[in-house]
């Protein structure tokens, strides 16, 4: 096998482990602990439960798309153990700088809707606040150092949280 093939297989394996550990903890393990026995599965499905399904599925689809772009375009994963070697600006990253976090937010929103849980709502708000601070105080400065002018252009062209059309000069 070639080095490139081995690297690709390794990135896929790392992505699976990362997904299980990080987004899995945020969207499955911690909510299960938080909800515990206080919220049971709804006995019947109402509007909220039906609306939760497409929201959660959208989040999962977005996450998979972003992870694929990290592996194929960035040649890394979104974890400190194997950061991308190239700045990822394609796919959803062309419309918003943090689509993977927004994907997780969609999954959490779907869970809030399905379980109709105030505790899960407060957890999600807290999680997003922490994520925002991590992005602003750690990730963006680290990406500036790593990718320099290319990242500065990307910052000016693509919004942080609210998806939109890339501005003129966005890297491709």
N, C-alpha and C positions, 0 to 999 in steps of 0.2 A: 504494500500500500504506500501511496505517496504521502509526503509530509502534509500536504494540503488536505488530503482525505482524512488522515489521522486527526488533524487539527479540527476539521469539521465535525467528526464524530465526538471528539472531546468537548467541543462547544455545545453540542446537542445534549450530551450527558450532563454537563455543568448547568445548562439551562433548566433541565428537568429538576435537578437537585435544588437549584436556586428557587424555582417556582414553588416547589413543595415547602421549602423553609421560609421564604420571605413573604410573597403574596399569600401563600397558603396559611401562614400564621396570622396574617392581618385579616384575611377574609373567611377563614374557616375555624382555625383553632381558637383564637381569642374570642370571636363571637360565640362559639359554642360554650366556652367557659363563662362568658359574660351572661349569656341567656340562661344557661343551666336549666333548671327545672321550672323557671318562672314563665317560660313561653313554650307552649307545646305547638306541634304542627296544627295549623288551622283545620277544623273538622270539615269545613266546606270552603270552597274557593270563592272569594268575592272579587270585586273590581281590583282591589289592591294586590291580591295574589296574582291575578292574570296580568296586571300591568308590570309586576315585578319580573316576570319571565323575560320579556324582550330587553328590559334594562340590564338585567344580569347577563344575558347572552351577548348583548352589545359589548359589555365590559370584557367578557372572556374573549370575544373575537378581536377586540382592540389589543388586548394583552398579547395574544398569540401573534398578531401582525407585528407589533412592536418588537417582540422577542426575536422573531424571524429577521427583522431588519437589523437588530443588534448583531446577530450571528453572521448574517450574510454580508451586510454592508460595513458594519463596524468591526467585524472579526473579533468579537468579545461578547461578554454578557454584562448585564447591569449590576455587577457586584464587584466589590473591591478586589476580589481574588483574581479577576480576569477582565478588567475594563476594556472597552473597545479600543482598538488601535487607531481607528479613524472616526471622525465626527459623523454621527448618524443624522442625516438631514432629509432622508427620503421617506416616503410613505406618510404616515400620520405626523412624523417629526417635521414635515414641511408645512404643517398647519398650526402646530402647537408644540412648544418645547418639551412638555412633560406629559405626553399621551399615555405613558405606562401608568403613571399615578392616576390619571383621569380614568383609565380602564379599571383600576382597583376601586376607585370611587364609585364607578357605575355598578360594580359587583356589590359593594356595600350598600348602595342605594337600593338595589334590587332586594337585598336581604332586609333592609329596613321596611320596605313596602310589603314584603311577603309576611314577615313576622309582626309587623305593626308595633315595633318595639322602640320606646322612648330611650331606653338604655343603649340600644344599638345606634340610635340617632346621635346621642351625646358622644359615644365612642368614636363615631365617624367624624364628627366635627373636631374632636380632640386630635384624632389621627391626622386629619388634613392640616390642622394648625401646625402640628409637629413637622409634617412633610414640608409645608411651606417654609418653615424656618431652616430645615435641612437644605432645601434647594437654594435659598437665598444666602445662607451663611456658609455652606460647605460646597455643594455641588457646583454652583455657578462659578465661584472663585477657582475651584480645582479645574474646571473645564477651561477657564480663561488661561490658566497657567499651562495646561497641556496642549491646547489647540490654538492659542494666541489670536491673531487677527481673524482667522477663519471663524472662530467662535464669536468674536465681537460683531462680525457681519451678521452672523446667525441671530445673535441677541437683538440686533436692531430690526431684523427682518421678520422674525417669527415671535408671536406673543407667548408669554409664559403659561397662562392657564386657560384663557378663552380662545378656542380654535377660531381661526380666521384665515383669510387668504394671505399667503406670504407677501410681504411688501417688496417693492423693487429692490433688487440686489441680493435676494435670498440665495444662499448657496444651493447647488443641486448636486 
